[in-house]
Amino acid sequence: MARVFDVLKYYLYYKYRPREKSREAVRRRQERRLRRHLAYVAGHSPVYRGLKRLEDYPKTDKAFMTEQFDRLNTAGIGREEAERFAVQAERDREFSPKLRGVTVGLSSGTSGQRGIFLVSEKEAARWAGYVLAKFLPGSILGRHSIAFFMRADSNLYQAVNTGRIQMCFFDLSKDMRVHMEKLQALAPEILVGQPSVLLVLAGEKKAGRLTLSPRMVISIAEVLEKEDEARLREAFCLPVIHQVYQCTEGFLASTCCFGTLHINEDIVRIEREYLDEKRFVPVVTDFERKLQPVIRYRLNDILVEKPGGCLCGSPHLALEKIEGREDDVFCFPGLTGGERSVFPDFIRRCFLFAEGEEPVWKAGPGDYRIVQRADGTLAVYADLTKAGERRVQEELSRLSAESSFVLPPVDFLPYGRESGRKLKRVERIRQKEM
Ligand SMILES: [Zn+2]
């Protein structure tokens, strides 16, 4: 019961604490919290012993977190022990046990390297309080049902089960048909899942096989493309599809009532490494993670600032979108030598612009994936008509002329993707990767 009380306490704190009105005020609060947090980290995490200012800390990445796992966490938990524990839980699909009071989870790395995260009881309650304060429609004292589709359950999420709030977990490794019946019976108020799953449910609803009408749909874990967002809005008759941008390294951004993603600058500090005038790679410092500190962690993602901010008036940095992984920037030989990098968004637009008077897709609004292979050539996985293939080829040629690169051969193949893997519409495969 202590935990329910903690969740409620944090919910009330995040929901009703006075909001900063300006960027300057946000900055000042961050400085204060950061000073306190770094004092704790420098005193408890062996790898950071004695460091003072944020600038003194090295930038970190996944390799650092893995290699320094034992010396980084402040609970004295060894990597091998944690990994054994987490793998066992996943194998049994039994996620309630804890390792000396600590939640241990595996993160689904897209790059193949598995990350391990540690979260304390208090951190889990704080996280749950924060998420509920951000998203729960109406009062926390009302009854709410949440359907949560995800790859693995974790007692991190069970922190949200507080009696009146019923969080129902749907394990993605199980049969979707069984889920449909359960989902229909639950008739959830809030539906949470990755875009590829939400799109399947939207399809079922449109086909009349599922009749749920949630008040809120929240997209997690994968990049939500604009066209997919539009399909979800239409299927669920909602003005906004909410998004949570979260990874092992922290709860980084969430949507406001206008559907704009804002960086959660009340719990994380983001340094921006600019790639052009509005695209940047975030370097994250989370000032709430004490057990496994995340300090100056360089994420592999490309974020795009929203020019002019957001109408909601929040001083927290507004994003136009999450464009994708830095690894997925395509690379082509330049027309005048050298190499040209092309951001995923420009590639995506080729499919959008290809649509015209002639039908481009064999059926419905189509799914596609485009992959740059290790040899540099492109593979388009989509069920396109002949005219559609020609149009996509033309758009790619136009892009290559505009951006001065040599377009490699393009193969057109039927749409398909491995189930269970994250959906990536634009992906670059590098050497040595499977
Ligand atoms: Zn906003």
Boltz pocket constraint, residues with backbone or C-beta under 6 A from the ligand:
constraints:
  - pocket:
      binder: B
      contacts: [[A, 256], [A, 257], [A, 258], [A, 260], [A, 262], [A, 310], [A, 311], [A, 312], [A, 313], [A, 314], [A, 318]]
      max_distance: 6.0
